[in-house]
Amino acid sequence: MAETKELIIAIVGYVIAFVSPILGLIAGAVIFYTQKENPFLNKHGKYIMVFAVIMWIISIILVMTGAFPSVI
């Protein structure tokens, strides 16, 4: 079972990926590449990167269809 610190790191990574996919991708990569010896964080680092890319694609689709206006 994962320790509390590991759970908090994973949850914060997912929240960052939801709020800002670019920062989430960076956070996931940092977790993935720095925590090779920790299987829990290594796995969730990959999942955070995938989640960030999916959120990025969804946000692009929403902006392109006009469902969510761009801030630019």
Buried (B, 14 or more C-beta within 10 A) or exposed (E): EBEEEBBEBBEEBBEBBEEBBEEBBBBBBEBBEEBEEBEBBBBBBBBBBEBBBEBBEEBEEEBEEEEEEEEE
